[in-house]
């Protein structure tokens, strides 16, 4: 794996959702580093990507309530364990579970394995509420996918929260997850 500055020079063969991500980041003037890789299906693969980027990639979980009336994108450090009960009480939503892949595609234009904060640029109706564990804010950079699981980005945390999120009209709710470290 190699680390590149910005978008790929040739976007042939890349999915439109990935190219749209680069277009959007470039339009906003957000600088980013990129690495391309095979699908990261194991923790070992994720650790290799983290090492190349020099950052811990965030764990992004797409959740919903039992009635499927509220959808949430949770960003948390990749090394924390997620406990539903811990989050449910903070956001007053009982019975949180993982949302269906069809809802992920409908609201974020993302498929399982590629869930990312970048998908919020596709949520024009603001159907998804962004939840961010406070520890995510502590790092200078964060890692995420450009709406596909075969590339990963390194972006300044400040650019995500001060430029990207205001541009897509999403205001994060900061949550405190203790979660046992793995």
Buried (B, 14 or more C-beta within 10 A) or exposed (E): EEEBEBBBEEEEEBBEBBBBBBBBBEEBEBEBBBBBBEEBEEEEEBBBBBEBBEBBBBBBBBBBBEEEEBBBBBBBBBEBEBEBEBBBEEBEBEEBEBBEEEBBBBBBBBBEEBBBBBBBBBBEEEEBBBBBBEBBBEBEBBBBBBBBBBBBBBBBBEBBBEBBBEBBEBEBEEBEBEBEEE
